[in-house]
Amino acid sequence: MIKQPASRSCFVCGRGNLHGLKLAFYETAPGEVTANYTVPAHYQSYPGVTHGGVVAAMLDEVTGRSFSHSGETRFMVTAKLEIRYRKPVPVGQPLRIVGHAGNDNGHVGHAHGEIYSMDGVVLAEADAVLVDLPEDVISDADFEALGWKVYPDEEETV
């Protein structure tokens, strides 16, 4: 497994975002990314159920990350995200989040993501269309200032 970089402020992966999810993503195979996560109760909607917007954010992130592999980050933004909420996604219980890269024409990619319970039940899934972030946006980014790096599993930044 190859751990992927995270930023300091991102809502999903940001290690220094006090209100963020702080998910850690790992490349588990070419075009496949996973994260294991237990959603804290403060992200619930109905009692014991993760808010649908948080579910969408996790699926959005894992599908986009599926195109980054072998230590190389590909910065993409979501053009379309279609979600199927199959069962309530619980808070306080371990989950497995998986993203799979699909068709890719070099600028536009299609991906699929799932959130599983630890016993393998699909709780939510998504199909995404992603496009490369324009080069002028990336070329001006100060990745060091953004805290974009691979954080050791035990390291937190505030």
Secondary structure, 3 states (H helix, E strand, C coil): CEECCECCCCCCCCCCCCCCCCCCCEEEECCEEEEEEECCHHHECCCCEECHHHHHHHHHHHHHHCCCECCECCCEEEEEEEEEECCCCECCCEEEEEEEEEEECCCEEEEEEEEEECCCCEEEEEEEEEEECCHHHHHCCCCCCCCCECCCCCCCCC
